[in-house]
């Protein structure tokens, strides 16, 4: 699924080269419409979303439209940067020595109590990264967030939970050089 989402996202910024494939009809205007969506429900009303949904169904990938809408709405704000993990990038220090996202904002992202606020926080987080993130991995993570939020599974080992993985990635990156800083 990640590969298909990346292809879809790249098609929203068409180059001058000849376009082909399942997303050949997408244009920059489609991305602009997705970026203006304020909620996942707004995303459900966009033709570019439905084109992706059709392609995933054609590939026999089981994804619910309402779950995918949150991921797609956030991914529309991103530029694909292969291998650039979301939470790790949020913890990465910039030139001034600060993490891209403050610890307080990161905790707010991790503790959102509803999908609408998580959607807003996740979009802001992508914006803090200048949009640079691995779009495929981000979409998979966001789908996992929706599923874990809607149906918490007490049997799921903590190491497989998205919040723990994101926290580990964020803090490993943000605290990486802390041991070497003078006291």
Residue pairs with C-beta under 8 A, 6 or more apart in sequence:
1 56
1 59
1 61
1 63
1 136
1 139
1 140
2 136
2 137
2 139
2 140
3 136
4 52
4 55
4 56
4 59
4 61
5 52
5 71
5 72
5 75
5 135
5 136
5 139
5 140
6 80
6 135
6 136
7 21
7 22
7 23
8 23
8 26
8 48
8 51
8 52
8 55
9 75
9 76
9 78
9 80
9 135
10 80
11 19
11 21
11 23
11 24
11 26
12 26
12 27
12 28
12 30
12 31
12 34
12 48
12 76
13 28
13 31
13 79
14 26
14 27
14 28
22 51
22 54
22 55
22 58
23 51
23 52
23 55
25 51
26 48
26 51
30 46
30 47
30 48
31 48
31 76
33 46
33 48
34 43
34 46
34 48
34 49
34 72
34 73
34 76
35 76
35 77
36 42
37 43
37 46
37 73
37 76
39 73
39 116
39 119
40 66
40 69
40 70
40 73
40 115
40 116
40 119
41 69
42 73
43 49
43 69
43 70
43 72
43 73
44 65
44 66
44 69
49 65
49 68
49 69
49 72
52 68
52 72
53 63
53 65
53 68
56 63
56 68
63 143
67 143
67 146
67 147
67 150
68 143
70 115
70 118
70 119
70 122
70 142
70 143
70 145
70 146
71 138
71 139
71 142
71 143
71 146
72 139
73 119
73 123
74 119
74 122
74 123
74 126
74 138
74 142
75 135
75 138
75 139
75 142
77 123
77 126
77 127
77 131
78 126
78 129
78 131
78 132
78 133
78 135
78 138
79 130
79 131
79 132
79 133
79 135
80 133
80 134
80 135
80 136
81 132
81 133
81 134
82 134
83 134
84 129
84 132
84 133
84 134
85 133
85 134
85 137
85 169
86 125
86 126
86 129
86 133
86 134
86 137
86 138
86 141
86 166
86 169
87 165
87 166
87 167
87 169
87 170
87 173
88 169
88 170
88 172
88 173
89 100
89 129
89 132
89 133
89 173
90 99
90 100
90 101
90 106
90 125
90 128
90 129
90 170
90 173
91 99
91 100
91 101
91 106
91 169
91 170
91 171
91 172
91 173
91 174
91 175
92 99
92 100
92 173
92 174
93 99
93 100
93 173
93 174
93 177
94 100
99 106
99 170
99 173
99 174
100 128
100 129
101 109
101 125
101 128
101 170
103 174
105 121
105 124
105 125
106 170
108 121
109 118
109 121
109 122
109 125
110 163
110 166
110 167
112 118
112 121
115 146
115 149
118 145
118 149
122 142
126 133
126 138
141 162
141 166
144 162
145 162
148 156
148 161
148 162
148 163
158 164
159 165
